[in-house]
Amino acid sequence: MNVKSIISAIILATVIIVLFFNREEATFWLFGTIHTSKLIILGIFFLLGMIAGGFLFRRRKKKEYSVSNFHNTDSDLNDTTPIAPTSNLSDADRDYLRRD
């Protein structure tokens, strides 16, 4: 078992213990008075918190960005030879890029 599953099991066990020790009736107001078990109220709010946490802390796909900084002038449009991306770099810059 990895650390994440152990922590999840501990949290789940704690939630279950808290829920079962709070079984007495409670009055709850939600646009009117509701008489229900604390077990149901705590369980519903725990699930709502889990759903909200899932939405807030979900992993999002990383967007790929590309940079195109070729500057074409009108004379370049008539030329059909491709421009090398390192054509306007100094020798020191080319050496630095070759090391990668």
Secondary structure, DSSP 4 states (H G I P E B T S, - for coil): --HHHHHHHHHHHHHHHHHHT--SEEEEESSSEEEEEHHHHHHHHHHHHHHHHHHHSPPPPPPP---------HHHHH--SPPPTTTT--HHHHHHHHT-
